[in-house]
Structures are given as C-alpha cells and as structure tokens.
Amino acid sequence: MGLEELTQSELFQDPIFQLSEFRTFDLLSIPAGGNLYDLYVSHHRYRNGCFEVVVSHTQLAKDDAGVHAVSGAWDEIFFTDPCIPVKSTGMRLAGHEGGGRLARLNGDTLLLSLGAHQFDGVDGPYQVGQDNKNDLSKIIEISLKDGSHSFYARGFRNPQGLLVASDGRVWETEHGPRGGDEVNLIQQGKNYGWPIATYGTNYGAVPWPFNPHPGKQVGFERPRFAFVPSIGISNLIEPSAEEFPEWDEHLLVASLAGNTLYALKTEGDDITYAEPISIGERMRDIISLSDGRVAIITDSGWLIFIRNGDKHRDKAASFEVANLTERPKLQAAESIPTTAEVTGSRVFFYYCGTCHTTDGKTLVGPPLNGVLGRRVGSVADYPYSAALADVKGRWTPSRLRKLLNHDGAGFDESAMPAVSLYKDQFQALVAYLHTTEAKSAEDRLE
C-alpha cells in the first residue's frame, strides 16, 4: 500500500490528513478448485505523491491447520488512472467516499465500484463523475483472463454496496449528499448522474448546485429506490430463499445512521417497498453466509447473526469467537505520535469542516474560530435558527457537547444535524478549538 512512503512524506504531518481515510475497502474470496481460493482485495496505495485504488490478488489454501497463504506473493490486477491527487481544500484524502466494493460478474470478470473521493466540484476542485478519462465515480469491469478493464457504468458518488444477484441483476447502494441515499439497478453502459443529478441536497439543506432540476434526475438513470432523509446506507445482500422463504425476491440493505435493516421487496427491475427492521446498531457491513445465515458487523464491534428462528429453536443462541485478542498489533509506522490539538484538528475537518471554518469565513454554518467563550448566536449577519438565536450566554465545552448531541437546552430544534463523537474525540476537538482565535476582543470570554 505504500505505507512507508506515505509516513515519510510531508502529507503525513499535515493535520488535515487522516490516516483512517487511507484504507482497505473490500475482500472477495472465490473457490479455485480443491482446497484453494483466490483472494481479491481492493485498497488504497500511496505512490509518487498521490493515491490510487488498487485490486490485488493472492491465493489461499484451506487445510486442517486453517487458512494460509500459498506463497505470500501479491499480483496487481488493476489500479486507477489517473492517480488521485491530494486535495487542496477540505480533507486531503476523502477515502470514506471511495467505494471499493468487489463482486463477481461471471467466471472471468470482476466488478469494482469506485467513488468520487469528493471530486465533485463542491468538496473537490473538479468533477470526475462524467469524465471519460478518469476511473473514479465508475463501476469498472475487470477481466481475470488478461487484466483488461472498461467502464461498466458511470456517475456514482459513494457506492457502499455491490451485488450480483442470482438472477444476474446487478444492484448497487450509494450514499447521496444530504438526503437521497440510493439503491440502483446497474445496467451496462448506463449513466447514473453524479455529480449532476441527485435527489439529495448540499449539506445545509440547500439545492445541489449542479442539478438544473432539484428533486429530479432528468436525463440519467434514476435509482430504483431513494431514502429521503438519508439512512447512511451500507452494503446489501440477497438473503437465502431456503433459510428465509418469506424473504424470497427481497434485498436486505444495512444502514449506519438509521441503525436499521431494510427488507426491500423486488419485482423484476422494480422495488415496491422497504420494510424497516430495527437493529439498534450502526451496521458497517452485511454478508450472506453459505449456510443461509446473515452476518452483520457493527461500528461498536458487534458481530450479529440472523437466522430463521423456527428452523433453529434447538440450537444455542450465542457462541464464542476465539483468538481475536491475538491479532497483531499496529506496526510503529502505522502509529501517529501526535498532540490533542492536532488530533482535534483532524476531528474538526472530518466532522465539521464541510460546513464550518476556523479562519473566519462563513460556509453553510458560521465560522468556529474562537467559538469557546463567544456569545451564542452572535456572528453578524448569520441566519441562526430560533434554537440558537434565542439562547443567552456563551459557548462552553458543556454547551457545545449538548448542541452536538441535540441534548436539551432547545438544541434538538437546531438546524444543524446531530454529530456523534466519542469522549476522546470531543476532548481533542475542544483542545483544538481553544487554539483558534476569535474575530474580535468582544467575542472573547470576559
């Protein structure tokens, strides 16, 4: 992945760069005969000052001792062209909008979904979605015979799920901007519109600036289903009809922000409804196991299995997973020695930087330089909601925490969406905000 080169670069010391955005996306294991399996991995690579999304391959063997690599060697079967430059605005690398899902189209072909990495003309300086000379924002068809590749479809923002169903249909789930998470039926050669057409809005609930028909997708393939408001859509699967006969002709779609699993009823090329099933966890990934069970991994570390209760009443409800505590520790090169203020700057740019600045400029939200100690709702000419305009007093860490959580004090009526931060993330954010300067002496805590 070029990690050593990355950690020795100037970029690695940039407080706006986050190593967590540099990632492995997906794993796909395909039986290769006997006890052998082909393993394909999609991941970032840093090389010569910019990034690539790469698909690498190795072979595994399964025997009585477990699963092990046959040789340890990796073959590279695809990398994005051109390379992904370091962004000059906002996040330096928006890997969370990278897509990277792998699916087997047929015996000789893989599909790879690629997100725009925020190169959409708003969060990045140019648009890749409709650029025929850029691999980003496309679904790529990769030949396993000779390594050749081509665009299978185009116009995707952040594809989080990719499925080749048993009937040959290709389904994709995609994060929209604010509102407009999509479930798309992917057809070869079609254009799905990003960054022109979307049912969503820009953050701050203003129209997406490039869509001449807000709320419509004119001239492009429309999604078969759109979630408005967004659910933080995750991966999707086709559940086993044998294990779950009532879910025959359904798709199961996981969600992050929604904490809900959705059973989508399909009728040919159409989706007729979405039935919500509350899970109460942010679901990062979902797969269908060979025995028909559904497996879900959550952001809080739970591994959840769903099975047919009537068929398995005599089986244990839970079990133990061994050896997880024996995972190898991070290598020194993967650890970033840093201060609370630098960590806080990364939290700010990741969670707040789309709508706020710390240099006095107003974006969707008011600037936050010097916010701690500043009077609530006091930035001149900013159109505050009543939830903030009517609050007396000054911003303190406690009051800021309540705003982020929509916790009392009328903040649940704020136009700003709730932001979930862990305790250490919030403490680091406060440390960073203390280093920013207020606009005037009048704004400082007296």
N, C-alpha and C positions, 0 to 999 in steps of 0.2 A: 504493500500500500504506500510505500514511500514515506513511512513514518519517521525514519531517521532524518531524511532530508527536510521534512516538514518541521521537526523540532529544532533544527539548526537554522531555520530561516528567520528573517525579521518578522514575518507574518505571525509566527508562533508567539511573539512577545506583544503583539497588538491586542489591547484589552477588548476590542470588539470581536476578535476572532474567538470562536468557541470550539474546542477540540471535539465536543459532543456532536457537532454538526458534520464531522468527518467520520464516516461510518460504513459498516457493512449493512446492506439493505435486505438481502433475501438469500435463502438456501433452497436448492432444489435437488433432490436425490432421485435418480432414475435407475431401476434394475438393469444390469448389463449382462445377465446370464450367470448361472452358477451362484456363487456367493459374492459376486462383485456388484458394485454400484458406482455409477458416475455421479459425482457431486459437482454442481454448478453453484457459484457464489457471485453475487453482484455486490460491488463495493466501490468506494472512492479510492483514488490514487493521487498522490501529490507528486508532480514531476515538472522540473524546469519552471517553477514559479506559478503554475496553475494546476487545476484539478481535472480529473477525468472520472467517468463512471466506467468500470471495467467488469466484464464477466470472465471469471477464471474457472478452471476445471481441474479436478484431480480424481483419482479412483480410490474407492474404499473397498475393503473386504470384511465380511462378517463371518466369524467362526465362534468356537466355544469360548474363546477368550474375550470376545466382544467385537467391537468395530474398530478397525485401524486403517491407516493409510497404506496403500500398496507400496508407494515409493517416496511419498512426501513431496514430489515434484508437482508444479502447477503449470498448466497451459493457459495462455491468454487467448480467448476466442473472440473478444470484442472489446473495443474501447471507444468512447465518444469522440467525435470530431466536429468542430474544433474543440480544443480543451476549454475548460470552464474558468474564466478569469476571476481573480479576486475582485469582489465588488468594492466600489469606492464609496458607496452610500449604504447605510444600514449595516446589516450583517455582512461580514466579509465572505462567508460561505453559508448559503441557506440550504444545508443538506437535508433539513426536515421537509423540504419541498422537492426532494429528489426522485420520489417514486421508487424505482428499482425492483419492482416485482418481476418474478420469473414464472413462466408457465410453458408447458409442453404442448405445442400446437398439434404435432404429429410425431412420428418416429424420427424424423430427420430435422425438425425445426423447433426452435425455442422462440418465445415471445418475451421481450423485455420492455417494461413500461418506464418511461423517463419523464420526470417532472421538469418544470421550467427553472428550478433553483432561484425563483424570484426575478428572473429576467423577463419582465412583463411590461416595461415602460413606466411603471409606478415605483416599485421597490428596487428595480434594476434599470440600468440606463438604456436598454434596448429590448426588443421583443423577439423571442426565439420560436414562439408557437407556430407562426406562419412562415418561418424562414426555411426554405427548402435546402439550405446549405448548413443547417445546424441540427444535430441529432436530438437536442433537448426538446422536451414537450411532445415527444413522439412515442408510439409503440413500435419497437424495432423487431423485425423478423430476421432471425439468425439461423443460417444453415449449419447444421452439425457436420455435414459432409465436407464442405470446403471453406467454412468460415465467412462466406459472403453474407451481406446483410442489406436490408432495404427497409423503407418506411412501410409499415403495415397500416397505420392510421396516424393522424396528427391532430394537434390542437388540445393538449392536455395540461392542466395546471399542476396538480399534485396527485397522481394516481396512487392510491393506497392499497388497492386490491386488484387482482387479475385472475380470472378463472376461465379455463376452457371446460365447458360443461360436457356431460356425457352425450348430449345431442349435437355437439360440435359448435354450439354458440359460444361466443367469447364475450364475457361480461367484465366490466371494469367499474371500480368505485373510486371516487375522486373528491378531494377537498376543494370546495369552491372558496371564493373570498368570504366576506361576511354574508352568510346565507347561501343557499344554492349548492349544498353537497349533492353529488350526482351519482346515479347508477346508470351506466351507459352500456348499450349493446354495441359491441365493436364490430364494424364491418370493414373489410379490407378496402383501402383506398379512400375512405371517408374522412371528412374534416369535422372535428368536434368543437371548433370555435375559439379556443383560448389563444390570445388574451382579448379577443374582440367580444365574443358573445358569452354571457353568463346570466343565470337567474339571480346571482348574488349582487351585493353592493360592495363598494370600497369600505374599509374599516372606518367607522364613524357614521355608518348608515347613509352615506351619500352615494349617488349613482356611480356605477363603474364607468370611468371616464371615456373608454373607447367604444362602449356599446351604443350605437345610434338608436337602439330600440330597448330602453330599460325594461327589465322584466320579461324580455323575449329573447329567443335565439333565432334570429332571422338569417337565412342563408347558410346555416350549418346544421349538422345532425343534432337533434335535440336529445337530452337524456330521456331514458325510459321512466325514470322516477327522480324527483328532486326533493330534498329535505330542506324546507324553509320554515323555521330557522335551522341552521346547521346543527348536525349531531356530532360533529367531529368524526366523520365516517372512517372506518378502518377496513380490514380485509373482509372478503366474502367467500363463502363456500357453497357447494351443492350438497345438502345433507343426504345420508344414505337412505334410500327409499325402503330398504329392508329393515333397518333399525328404527326408522321413523316414518311409517307408512302414511301418517297424516300430513307429513311434510313432502310428499311426492309433488313434483313440479313447484318447488319452492327454492329460494335462495335464502341463506342466513347471512345477515350483514351485521358486523360488530360496530360499536361506536365508542368514542373516547369521551367527549363532553356529555353525551347523552346517557352514559352508564347503562345502556340498554341494548339488548339484542333484538334485531328486527327480522321477522319471518316475512319475506316478500313472495307473494303468490304470482307465479308467472303463467301466462297463457300465450304460448308461442313466443313472439317477439315483444310481447307487452307485459307490463307489471300492473296488476289490478289493485293491490292494496299492500300495506305494510303493517303487520301486527307487532306491537311493541311487547317485549318480554323483559321486565326489569331484572338486571343483574346486580346493580349497585356498585359496579367497578368500571374503571376506565380500561377497556379491552384493547390491548395493543395488537394482538394477532389472533387468528382463529384458523384451525385446520380440521379436516375430517380424517379420522384415523382408519386404518384398514379394517378394524372390527366394527366400524359404524359409529363409534362414539365421536362426539365433538370435543375438541380440546381448545381451551382459551387461555392465553397468558395475559395477565393484567399489569398495569403500571405499578401496583403496590406489591407485586411479587407473587400473587396467587396463580396457581395452575388449576383451572376449573375444567372438570369433565362433565359432559351432559350425555346421558344415555336414556333409553326407554325404561321408565320405572316399572311398568307392568312386566317386562321381559326379564328384569334383573332384581326382583324383590329378594331373592335368596342370596345375593352377593353383598359383600361388605360395602359400606357407604364411603369408606375412605381407606387410604393406604399411605405408606411412607415411600419417599424417594431417597435413595441412598447416594452418598458421595458428592452431594452438591457443595459441601463445605471444603472439599478437596480441590476446588477449582484453582488453577494457577493465579497467583497474584499479578497485578499490573507490573509491567517492567518499568524501570526507572524512567525510560524515555517517554512513557505514557502518562507520567505523573507531572503535574504542573505546579511547582512551588510558586505561591502567589500570596498576595495580601487580601484582606477582607474587602478593601476598596476596589482592587482590580476585579475580584470575583463579583462584587456588587455591580461594577460597570457592565460586566457580561450579562448579569441578570437583567439589568436595565435595558440594554439594547435588544435582548432576546424577547422579554415580556412587554416592554413599554415603548421601545424605540420606533415601532411602526406609527404610533400616534403622538409621541412626545419627544421633545429635545431637551438638552441641558445647556444649550447655547443661546437661549432667549427667543428662539424662533417658534412661532405658533404653527402647528400642523393641525391634525384633526382635534387634538387636545391641547391644552395650554402648556407652555414650557415649564419644566420642573426644576430648573436650576434655582437653588436657594429656597426650595419649597418648604423645607423643615424650618418652622418659625414664621413663615409667611401667613398672612391672613387668608382664611378660606374664601374662595371665590373672588379674589382681588386682582387678577390680571386684567388690565384695562382692555375694554372692547371685546373681551372674550364672552361668547353667548352661553353662560353657565345654565345648566338645568336648575329648576327650583330647589332640588335636593341639595345643591351646593351653594347657590346664590343666597339662600336664607339662613345658612349656618353661621353662627357667630364664633369668634375665636380664631386661633391659629393652628396650623398643621403641626402635629406632634407625631412621633412614631406610632403611638397607640391609635390616634385618629386615622392615620394613613392605613394602618392594618384593617381597621373597620371598613374603610372605603373599599379596599381591595377585596375584602370578603363579603361586602354588602351586609355588614353585621350591625344593624341598629343605626341609631342617630339619623334615620331617614335616608341612609346611603343606599338602601336597597332600591330606591327610586331613581338613583343616579343613571344618567345615560351611558356611563362607562360600564363595560361588561366586567363581571367579577373576574379576578385573577387569583389563582390558587398557587401560593408559594409555600415551600417548606420553611420551617422556622429558621434554618441556617441561611436559606436564600434571602428571606426577608431581612435578617440582621445584616447580611452583606449589602443588600440594597440600601438600607439606612446608612451604613458606613459610607457608601459611595455618594449618596445624596448630600451628606454632610460636607463633602469636599467640593461641591458645586457652589458657585457664587450667586447670591441674589442680585436682582436687577438694580436695586436701589437700597439705600440705608433704611428707608421707610418700611421695606419689606422684611427687614431682619427682625429677629426676636428681640424685644426690648427687655 
